[in-house]
Amino acid sequence: MNLIPTESVGSVPRPKKLQEAMAAYSEGNLSEEKMNILFDEVVKDTINRMENTGSPIITDGEQTKSSFVTYPLDGLSNLAADGISIPFEDGHTRQLPKLTKGPFHYSTYAGNYLPRAKKFTTRPLKQAVISASAMSLLYPQEGLADYTQQQFITDLINQSAADIRSCFDNGAHHVQVDFTEARLAIKLDPSKSLLKQFIDLNNQVLSHFTEQERQRIGFHTCPGGDHDSTHSADVDYVELIPLFFTLNSGNFYMQMANEKDPVKALKLIGEKIRPNQRVYIGVIDVIDEEIETPEMVYERIMTAAEYIPVNQLGTTDDCGFSPFSDDLATSRDTAFAKITARIEGTKIASEKLRITS
């Protein structure tokens, strides 16, 4: 067993035939039966390839989600399309919907994806969920006449907690909360009031779980990773890190491989991490098409180990490889080759650190 644990963030690129089928299904041009047959085929292939990398913890690659953020909203009738727009550095945008009336509830819990994955593996499974803070952006700035923001927040906290609970109930080993809006919050509000609101909201969700359960919950942060572009990489990591570790969870998955000044960030992580927390450092740059070598991964881990206690260190990828189902920027072969490099590089570092520790 590795001295240093390693996990994927979540998504891997979907085959083009799956993307085309999902589009046809959403337009009513493909039956649910045929869609489920294809889902089984692609999830099985994804898990087989994930296992072949040597990954100790498996994910389904989010193959059947519309996206990492919209899965709880699919099919809801109380949403309009013109919500908050998030601009990326390459000029493209992603737009969230907005709520038109209450009450707010999830259409799908993330735990519902686990039974399909469990058909194809006996290894521990990880499931990603969207953060309550991201979902809080659905409430319109102008408010709703018969549904106050406080009513919405109460419902949101309960739904977000139920989303995580559904993962545990369906056998998830770890649950990862995608909090990619953390760094973006500082860009939108340099006073950090918005970020503090987000963290408080997520901590209210975490209060629904025991200390033992919170040790199996983690938060992921990155500056975005969509079509090989980011939305907040220009925000200094040191602005986020002290507040990020006030989240009452046991695990943290942090982009680092494509960070401009990783040493500065790693030093601060080492200062701020609490004794009951583990940080999974990103050692794979998912928006760079070049495939890392195990030696490159090893070097990144050894640098991190200079500042973070080895017993609190893990490795991961900077972000999901395809957070939105229409993202074809990276091929499946490239993604799995990068994951393999992470696994092999982590093994090399584990052996080196085992000898020297």
N, C-alpha and C positions, 0 to 999 in steps of 0.2 A: 504494500500500500504506500502511495506517495506521501512524503512528509508534507507536501504542499498540495491541497485539494485543487481541483480545476473543474470549471463548469462553463457551458455555453450561456450566452445571454438569452437566446431564444430563437429568433427566426432564421431560417435558411431560405435561399431563393426557391421559388415554386417553379416546377416545370411549365413551359409555355402552354402545353395542352391543358394543364390545370387552370391556368389563368384564363384561357379562352373558355373553358367549361364553366368557370365561376361567373364570367360575364354573361354567358348564354343562359345560365340558371337564373341569374338576377333579372333577366329580361323575359323569363318565362318560356325560354326555348329549349330547356333541358329538364328532364324529369328528376324528381328527388331521388328516385331509385338509382338512376344512372350516375347522379352526382355522388351518392354515397359509395357506389362501387369504385369510382375514381378516387374518392377520398381515401378509401381503404388501401388502394394500390399505392398511392403516393406516400401516405403515412408509413406504410410498411417499408417502402424503399428508403425513405428518409431515416427511419429508425435503424434499419439494417446498416446503412452507410454511417450513421452516427456511431453505432456499436463497433464498426470496423476501424474507426479512428482510435479506439481504445478508451473512449469517454466513459468514466465511471458512473456518471449521472447522465441520463438521456432526456432529450426533449423531442417533441414531434415536429419541431421546426416551425410551429404555428402555421402549418400547411392549410388548415381548414378555416383559419380566421380571415375575415375581410381585411383587417389590419390589427396591429397591437392596441390601437386606441378605440376603434369603432365596434369591436365585437359585441359590447353590451348594448349597443344601440340598434343593431340590425333588426329591421321590421317594426320599430316603434313608430307610432302615428302622430306623436306630439312633438315632432321636431321640424324645424325649418332649416334650409340649406345655408342660410347667410349668417353663420356664426363667425367667431374669431378666425382671422387669417394669419398663418405663420409663414413668413418669408424665409427662404433659404438663400445661401450666398450665391448660388448659381442662377438665381432669378426665378426659380419655380416656387410655388406656394402650396401649402396644404390648408384647407379650410375645415374647421369644425362646424357641426350643426349647432343650432341653438334651440332651447326649450321653448315651446309655445304655450304649454299649459301643464299643470300638475295633475296628479302626483308624479314624481320621477321614480322610475324603477328600471332595473336592467332587464333586457330581453333574454340575455344568455349569460350564465355564469361560466367562468373559465374552467371550473371543475368538470363541466360537461364534455370537455375535449379529452379528458383523461381515459375514459373507458375504451375509446378506440385505440389509443396509444398502448394501453395495457394488453391488448390482444397480441401485440407484436414484440414485447420485450418482458423480461423478468428483472431487468436492472432498475434501480431507483429512478423515479421520474421527477422532473422539475416542471413547474407550470408558471408561466408569467401572467400577471394581471395588470390592468391599468390602474394608476393611482387615483385616489379620490380627488387630489388637487387638479389633475387634468380634467376630470369630469366636472369639477366645479366651474370650469370655463363655459359650460353649456348654458348657465343661467344668464338671461339677457341683461345688459346694463340698464335698460329702461324698466326692468322689473316686470312682474306679472300680477295682474289685478287680484286674482283669487288664489295666489300661491306665493307667499312671501319667500324671500331669500333664506330666512331662517328655517322655514318649513322644508325648503329644498335641501339645505345643508343637513338637517336631521335625517331626511330620507336617504341622502347621499351617503352619509356615514354608515347607516345601517346596510345599505346595498353593497357598499365597498367591503364591509366586514363579511357579509354573506358571500361575496365573490371569493374572498380568501378562504373562508370556511368550507366552501364547496370543493376547493382544491384538496384540502386536508381530508374531507369526507370521502373523496374519490381516490385517495391513496398517494397524494403528492408527497415526496420526500422534502423538497424545498419549494417555497413560493417566492417568486421575485416580483416586486412591485416596480413597474416602469415609471420612473420619475424624471423623464427627459426634459420636462419643463422647468427643472430646478435652476439650471444655469440661465435659461431664457428669462426666468422671472427677474433676475438681476438686471438683465438687459432692458426689460420693460420698466423696471422700477429700481434704479440704483440705490435707493434708500434701504432696500431689502425688506421693506414692510410686506410686500407681496410674498416673498420667499418665506418669511416668518409665518404668514397666514397659511401658506401651503404646508409647511412643516407641522404646524399646530393641528391642521385638519388631518393629516396623515397619522399623527400621534393619537388623535381621538379614535381613529380606526383601530390602531394597534392596541388601544386600551381594552378592546373586546377579546383579547387573547391573553393566555397565561404567559409567564416568563419563559417556560419551556417551549411554547409554540412560537414566541417571538424570536427564539434562537434559530428557528427554521424559516423565518421570513427575512427577506433582504430587499434593499432598494438599489435600483440601477440608475446611474446618472451618466449622461453624455451630452455633447453639444448638438445632438441630432445626427442622423445618418441615413439620408434618403436620397436615392439617385446619386450616390457618391458626393453628397453635399451636406453642409452643416447649417444650423440656424443660430448658434451662439458661441462658436469657438473663440470669438474675439473677447469674451468675458474672461477675466483672469480667474483661474481655478481657485486661487487663495481667497477670493471673495466668497466662494461657496463652501469650502471645506469645513470651516469651524461650525457652521450651522448644520451642515449635512449630517455630522456625527451626533447631533442632538436628537435625531430620529431614534426611537426606542426599539430598534430591531437588532438582530444579531449579525446580519450580513450586509455587506455593501459591495456593489459591483460598479467599478469606476473606470471609465475610459482613461487610458494613459498612453497607449502606443503612439498615437498621433498628436500628443500634447507637445506644444512648442518648448516648454521648460518643465519636463517631468520631474527633475530633481527638486525644484522648488516646491512642487505639489507633494511629492513623496515625503519630504521633510516635515511638512505641515501635517500630513496624515499621521505620521509617526508620533507627532506631538498631541494630536486631538483624539486619536482612537482610544476608546475605553476598553478596560480589561475583558469585558464579555462580548467584544465585537471582533469580527473578522472582515478584512477587506480583500476582495478579489480584484487584483490589478489587471487592467486591460493590457495584454501583451500582443494582440493581433489588431492591426489597423484594417478595419473592414471597408474603408473607402479608398484604399490603395490596392490596385489590382495585382501588384507584385506579391508573390507568395513568400512569406517569411520562412527562413530556415529554422530548424530547431536551435541552432546556435544563436541566432538573433533573439529568439524567445528566451533562451538561457541567460543571455547578457542582460535583458530587460528585467528578469527576475532577480538576478544577482544585485543589480542596482537598487531595486525595491527593497531587498533584504538588508541593505545598508542602513535603512531608515525605519523599517517596520519589523517588529518582532516576528520571527519565522513562524511561531505558533499562532500568529494572527494573520498570516498571509495566504492568499490563494491567487489563482490566475483565471482570467476569462478573456473574452473578446471585447473590443471597445464598445460594440453595439450589436444589435441584431443585423444580420446580413441583408434582410429584406423586410423591414417593419411593415410596409404596405404591400398588399398582394400584387400590385402592378409594377413593382420595382424589379427591373431586369438588369440593373447596372452591373451586378456580379453574377457569374455563372455558378451553378451548383457544384461543378467540379472544383472551381477555385475556392469556394467556401469550405468544402470538406478537406481540401488540401491544407488550407490555413488552420482548420481545427486540428488536423493531424499534427501539424507543426507545433501547435500549442501543447498538445498532449505530450509529444516527444520532448520538447524543450523543458516542460515542467518536470518530467522524469529525470532529465539530466541534472537540473538544478536541485531537485530533491535529494539525489544521491550525493551531490557535492556538498550540500548544506548539512546532510546527515553526518557526513564524515567530519565536517569542521565544527559542528555544533556540540 
